[in-house]
Each structure stands twice: as structure tokens, then as C-alpha cells.
Amino acid sequence: MRSILAAVLLICLVPTALLAGDDHPFKKSRVGDWVAYRMTSPTVGGTTKMTIIAKDDKEVTYEVTSTFSFMGNETVAPVQKIKVDLTKSYDPIIAANLARTGTRIEKEGEGTERIKVGDKEFDTKWTKTRSTTTVNEITVVTEHKMWFAKDVPLSGLVRMDTTAGGMTMKLELTGSGSK
């Protein structure tokens, strides 16, 4: 179960690696801003919520709460508190700790598309990637297609379809707001 949880967390962190560039995704955030997602697949499900809990001119702290179910067994992941330095260019590879795990990310395509999630439509930019990493001495190749919209807080992620080890998982925005 522990290796499944690690793989699921890795799948959720990889899209963060695509946020590199001139725009720091957390500079516009405010304390209380949050975004929530639902994850579905034939065997794994769950929810994730990311909430900004502190911010000043130099740093933002956000909290991640998650629940995962695998073949009917539900697990509440430990709450994670992550600090991001706002005075430096955002390096999502370091933030997601992907360099340490040796994850290699290759972009395979991109475009624009209008998609509907729940009862809301979004004008999105999509990116398709392939990532390769090793978890518990097993090499895992994962394909992602991610849709981002500027009007979604924090990372901008609206939807992500992930395929790894013959399993396909969907992560979709379920809500966002500010407390």
C-alpha cells in the first residue's frame, strides 16, 4: 500500500514540473485560497485539497490534504505543509523533489482546447508529457495529458489524465475559492 501511495503522490506532483517559466504560480495567491480535485480510476480514487495557509513578501506556505482509496481500502495521507520561496524564480523540479528521484520529463505535445469539467467550461492550454522515474527500484513510465486554465487558482490545473502501468487515472478540478 505504501508504494501505491508514493506512486499516486508522484503522479499528482509531476504536473507541477510544467509550471516553470517567468510566472511564479504562487505570487498571486492569498491566504485562504484553495483548490480541490477528485481522482478516479478503476482501482484507485481519492481527493486532494491544496490551501494557502500563510504568505508574506518572501514566502508562501500551503497545506495539502488527501485521501486515497485502493481496492476499497481508504487511506488518509499525512497533511503536508510546503513552503515556497517567492524571492527566487520558481523551480518546480526542486519544489516537487523530482530531481532527487531522478525523474525525467519529456514534452510530447501541446495545444489549446475548450473542455468541460463538472458544469463549467474552461479555455485551456493542454500539454502532453512522458515521465520516467524509479520508485522502490521499479522503473515507472507515466504519460500525462494536462489541461491548464488561467482562471483556476494556484497551479491552474483543470484536469489531468494519467496512464501508468496499464492503469489510467483522471484528476479533475472539483472546486476552488478563498476562505
C-alpha contacts under 8 A as a table, 3 or more apart, distances in Angstrom:
res1	aa1	res2	aa2	distance
1	M	4	I	5.12
1	M	5	L	6.28
2	R	5	L	5.13
2	R	6	A	6.24
3	S	6	A	5.00
3	S	7	A	6.12
3	S	135	V	7.62
3	S	136	N	7.38
4	I	7	A	5.12
4	I	8	V	6.13
5	L	8	V	5.09
5	L	9	L	6.13
5	L	68	F	7.72
6	A	9	L	5.16
6	A	10	L	6.16
6	A	135	V	7.88
7	A	10	L	5.02
7	A	11	I	6.17
7	A	135	V	7.32
8	V	11	I	5.04
8	V	12	C	6.31
9	L	12	C	5.10
9	L	13	L	6.26
10	L	13	L	5.08
10	L	14	V	6.21
11	I	14	V	5.61
11	I	15	P	7.82
11	I	142	T	7.93
11	I	162	T	7.50
12	C	15	P	6.78
13	L	16	T	5.51
13	L	17	A	7.35
13	L	96	A	5.92
14	V	17	A	5.42
14	V	18	L	7.58
14	V	96	A	7.31
14	V	98	L	7.83
14	V	131	S	7.97
15	P	18	L	5.50
15	P	19	L	7.49
15	P	146	M	7.26
16	T	19	L	5.60
16	T	92	P	5.92
16	T	93	I	7.81
16	T	96	A	6.94
16	T	155	S	7.09
17	A	20	A	6.58
17	A	91	D	7.88
17	A	92	P	4.70
17	A	93	I	5.28
17	A	96	A	7.05
18	L	92	P	7.34
19	L	25	P	7.21
19	L	92	P	6.58
19	L	155	S	7.37
20	A	23	D	7.57
20	A	24	H	7.79
20	A	90	Y	6.42
20	A	91	D	6.13
20	A	92	P	6.13
21	G	24	H	7.41
21	G	90	Y	7.54
22	D	89	S	7.44
23	D	90	Y	7.97
24	H	27	K	5.68
24	H	86	L	7.60
24	H	89	S	6.81
24	H	90	Y	5.57
25	P	28	K	7.11
25	P	29	S	7.94
25	P	90	Y	7.82
25	P	154	L	5.88
25	P	155	S	5.90
26	F	29	S	5.21
26	F	60	V	7.20
26	F	86	L	7.54
26	F	154	L	5.93
26	F	155	S	7.79
27	K	86	L	6.71
29	S	33	D	6.48
29	S	52	I	7.39
29	S	153	P	7.37
29	S	154	L	6.51
30	R	33	D	5.63
30	R	52	I	6.70
30	R	55	K	6.93
30	R	178	S	7.98
31	V	51	T	7.88
31	V	52	I	4.99
31	V	53	I	5.32
31	V	54	A	5.56
31	V	55	K	6.23
31	V	178	S	7.80
32	G	51	T	6.19
32	G	52	I	5.31
32	G	53	I	6.10
32	G	177	G	7.98
32	G	178	S	4.91
32	G	179	K	4.68
33	D	51	T	5.75
33	D	52	I	5.47
33	D	153	P	7.36
33	D	154	L	7.91
33	D	176	S	7.51
33	D	177	G	5.66
33	D	178	S	4.10
33	D	179	K	6.46
34	W	49	K	6.96
34	W	50	M	5.47
34	W	51	T	4.24
34	W	52	I	6.39
34	W	153	P	7.27
34	W	154	L	7.66
34	W	176	S	5.42
34	W	177	G	5.48
34	W	178	S	5.91
34	W	179	K	7.79
35	V	49	K	5.77
35	V	50	M	5.47
35	V	51	T	6.73
35	V	153	P	6.69
35	V	154	L	7.33
35	V	173	L	7.50
35	V	174	T	7.89
35	V	175	G	5.89
35	V	176	S	4.19
35	V	177	G	6.66
36	A	47	T	7.28
36	A	48	T	5.66
36	A	49	K	4.27
36	A	50	M	6.43
36	A	173	L	5.97
36	A	174	T	5.53
36	A	175	G	5.23
36	A	176	S	6.11
37	Y	47	T	5.65
37	Y	48	T	5.27
37	Y	49	K	6.44
37	Y	171	L	6.30
37	Y	172	E	5.28
37	Y	173	L	4.44
37	Y	174	T	5.06
37	Y	175	G	7.08
38	R	45	G	7.53
38	R	46	G	5.88
38	R	47	T	4.59
38	R	48	T	6.63
38	R	171	L	5.58
38	R	172	E	5.39
38	R	173	L	6.54
38	R	174	T	6.30
39	M	44	V	7.63
39	M	45	G	5.07
39	M	46	G	5.01
39	M	47	T	5.95
39	M	48	T	8.00
39	M	169	M	6.90
39	M	170	K	5.55
39	M	171	L	4.36
39	M	172	E	6.55
40	T	44	V	6.22
40	T	45	G	4.54
40	T	46	G	6.80
40	T	169	M	5.70
40	T	170	K	5.28
40	T	171	L	6.57
41	S	44	V	5.26
41	S	45	G	6.10
41	S	167	M	7.58
41	S	168	T	6.18
41	S	169	M	4.60
41	S	170	K	6.43
42	P	167	M	7.92
42	P	168	T	7.92
42	P	169	M	7.88
43	T	69	S	7.96
43	T	70	F	5.71
43	T	71	M	5.30
44	V	68	F	7.01
44	V	69	S	5.55
44	V	70	F	4.63
44	V	71	M	6.62
44	V	169	M	7.74
45	G	68	F	5.66
45	G	69	S	5.13
45	G	70	F	6.71
46	G	66	S	7.16
46	G	67	T	5.17
46	G	68	F	4.21
46	G	69	S	5.85
47	T	66	S	5.49
47	T	67	T	5.35
47	T	68	F	6.71
48	T	64	V	6.94
48	T	65	T	5.70
48	T	66	S	4.29
48	T	67	T	6.64
49	K	64	V	5.67
49	K	65	T	5.31
49	K	66	S	6.42
50	M	62	Y	6.57
50	M	63	E	5.61
50	M	64	V	4.55
50	M	65	T	6.62
51	T	62	Y	5.32
51	T	63	E	5.25
51	T	64	V	6.63
52	I	55	K	7.54
52	I	60	V	7.18
52	I	61	T	5.93
52	I	62	Y	4.18
52	I	63	E	6.40
53	I	60	V	7.82
53	I	61	T	5.73
53	I	62	Y	5.32
53	I	63	E	6.61
54	A	60	V	5.68
54	A	61	T	5.03
54	A	62	Y	6.96
55	K	58	K	7.74
55	K	59	E	5.72
55	K	60	V	4.25
55	K	61	T	6.26
56	D	59	E	5.53
56	D	60	V	6.50
57	D	86	L	7.08
57	D	87	T	7.86
58	K	85	D	6.05
58	K	86	L	4.97
58	K	87	T	5.44
59	E	83	K	6.73
59	E	84	V	5.62
59	E	85	D	4.69
59	E	86	L	5.05
59	E	87	T	7.43
60	V	83	K	5.73
60	V	84	V	5.32
60	V	85	D	6.76
60	V	86	L	6.94
61	T	81	K	6.71
61	T	82	I	5.56
61	T	83	K	4.36
61	T	84	V	6.31
62	Y	81	K	5.72
62	Y	82	I	5.42
62	Y	83	K	6.56
63	E	79	V	6.82
63	E	80	Q	5.56
63	E	81	K	4.50
63	E	82	I	6.35
64	V	79	V	5.80
64	V	80	Q	5.12
64	V	81	K	6.49
64	V	82	I	7.98
65	T	77	A	6.91
65	T	78	P	7.22
65	T	79	V	5.09
65	T	80	Q	6.81
66	S	76	V	6.12
66	S	77	A	5.43
66	S	78	P	7.69
66	S	79	V	7.40
67	T	74	E	6.94
67	T	75	T	5.63
67	T	76	V	4.39
67	T	77	A	5.80
68	F	74	E	5.54
68	F	75	T	5.15
68	F	76	V	6.39
68	F	77	A	7.39
69	S	72	G	5.84
69	S	73	N	5.13
69	S	74	E	3.99
69	S	75	T	5.99
70	F	73	N	5.25
70	F	74	E	6.51
84	V	95	A	7.48
85	D	88	K	6.02
85	D	90	Y	7.70
86	L	89	S	7.34
86	L	90	Y	7.48
91	D	94	I	5.63
91	D	95	A	6.27
92	P	95	A	4.66
92	P	96	A	5.80
93	I	96	A	5.36
93	I	97	N	5.99
93	I	98	L	5.22
93	I	99	A	5.96
94	I	97	N	4.79
94	I	98	L	6.32
94	I	99	A	6.24
95	A	98	L	7.77
97	N	100	R	5.72
97	N	101	T	6.97
98	L	101	T	5.18
98	L	102	G	6.24
98	L	103	T	5.40
99	A	102	G	5.05
99	A	103	T	6.12
100	R	103	T	7.77
101	T	133	T	6.78
101	T	134	T	6.97
101	T	135	V	7.96
102	G	133	T	6.04
102	G	134	T	7.29
103	T	131	S	6.57
103	T	132	T	5.55
103	T	133	T	4.42
103	T	134	T	7.41
104	R	131	S	5.44
104	R	132	T	5.24
104	R	133	T	6.55
105	I	129	T	6.74
105	I	130	R	5.86
105	I	131	S	4.38
105	I	132	T	6.67
106	E	129	T	5.52
106	E	130	R	5.29
106	E	131	S	6.26
107	K	127	T	7.36
107	K	128	K	6.10
107	K	129	T	4.42
107	K	130	R	6.57
108	E	127	T	7.66
108	E	128	K	5.31
108	E	129	T	5.10
108	E	130	R	6.96
109	G	127	T	5.83
109	G	128	K	5.07
109	G	129	T	7.10
110	E	125	K	7.25
110	E	126	W	5.39
110	E	127	T	4.31
110	E	128	K	6.07
111	G	125	K	5.75
111	G	126	W	5.36
111	G	127	T	6.75
112	T	123	D	7.47
112	T	124	T	5.64
112	T	125	K	4.37
112	T	126	W	5.75
113	E	123	D	6.18
113	E	124	T	5.39
113	E	125	K	6.35
113	E	126	W	7.02
114	R	121	E	6.75
114	R	122	F	5.54
114	R	123	D	4.51
114	R	124	T	5.81
115	I	121	E	5.57
115	I	122	F	5.48
115	I	123	D	6.72
115	I	124	T	7.13
116	K	119	D	6.73
116	K	120	K	5.60
116	K	121	E	4.21
116	K	122	F	6.27
117	V	120	K	5.61
117	V	121	E	6.32
117	V	122	F	7.79
117	V	158	V	7.63
117	V	159	R	7.75
117	V	172	E	7.03
117	V	173	L	7.06
118	G	174	T	7.37
122	F	149	A	6.53
123	D	149	A	6.23
124	T	147	W	5.64
124	T	148	F	5.16
124	T	149	A	4.73
124	T	150	K	7.82
125	K	147	W	5.62
125	K	148	F	5.33
125	K	149	A	6.59
126	W	145	K	6.80
126	W	146	M	5.33
126	W	147	W	4.23
126	W	148	F	6.19
127	T	144	H	7.95
127	T	145	K	5.69
127	T	146	M	5.34
127	T	147	W	6.63
128	K	143	E	7.40
128	K	144	H	5.57
128	K	145	K	4.32
128	K	146	M	6.42
129	T	143	E	5.77
129	T	144	H	5.22
129	T	145	K	6.51
130	R	141	V	6.95
130	R	142	T	5.62
130	R	143	E	4.45
130	R	144	H	6.30
131	S	141	V	5.72
131	S	142	T	5.19
131	S	143	E	6.44
132	T	139	T	6.95
132	T	140	V	5.70
132	T	141	V	4.53
132	T	142	T	6.40
133	T	139	T	5.63
133	T	140	V	5.38
133	T	141	V	6.69
134	T	137	E	5.70
134	T	138	I	5.22
134	T	139	T	4.26
134	T	140	V	5.86
135	V	138	I	5.28
135	V	139	T	6.48
135	V	140	V	7.08
140	V	164	A	7.07
140	V	165	G	7.25
141	V	164	A	6.14
141	V	165	G	7.37
142	T	162	T	6.80
142	T	163	T	5.67
142	T	164	A	4.59
142	T	165	G	7.61
143	E	162	T	5.62
143	E	163	T	5.18
143	E	164	A	6.59
144	H	160	M	6.65
144	H	161	D	5.65
144	H	162	T	4.56
144	H	163	T	6.62
145	K	160	M	5.61
145	K	161	D	5.25
145	K	162	T	6.65
146	M	157	L	7.15
146	M	158	V	7.62
146	M	159	R	5.80
146	M	160	M	4.34
146	M	161	D	6.53
147	W	157	L	6.11
147	W	158	V	5.57
147	W	159	R	5.31
147	W	160	M	6.39
148	F	152	V	7.82
148	F	155	S	7.96
148	F	156	G	5.09
148	F	157	L	4.55
148	F	158	V	5.42
148	F	159	R	7.33
149	A	152	V	5.71
149	A	156	G	5.22
149	A	157	L	6.58
149	A	158	V	6.51
150	K	153	P	7.64
150	K	156	G	5.78
151	D	156	G	6.92
152	V	155	S	7.34
152	V	156	G	4.51
152	V	157	L	6.81
152	V	158	V	7.08
152	V	176	S	7.38
153	P	156	G	5.51
153	P	176	S	7.01
153	P	177	G	7.79
157	L	160	M	7.54
157	L	173	L	7.43
158	V	172	E	6.06
158	V	173	L	5.23
159	R	170	K	7.30
159	R	171	L	5.56
159	R	172	E	4.47
159	R	173	L	6.20
160	M	170	K	5.79
160	M	171	L	5.05
160	M	172	E	6.55
161	D	168	T	7.07
161	D	169	M	5.83
161	D	170	K	4.60
161	D	171	L	6.42
162	T	168	T	5.55
162	T	169	M	5.11
162	T	170	K	6.30
163	T	166	G	6.47
163	T	167	M	5.52
163	T	168	T	4.31
163	T	169	M	6.33
164	A	167	M	5.38
164	A	168	T	6.57
173	L	176	S	7.92
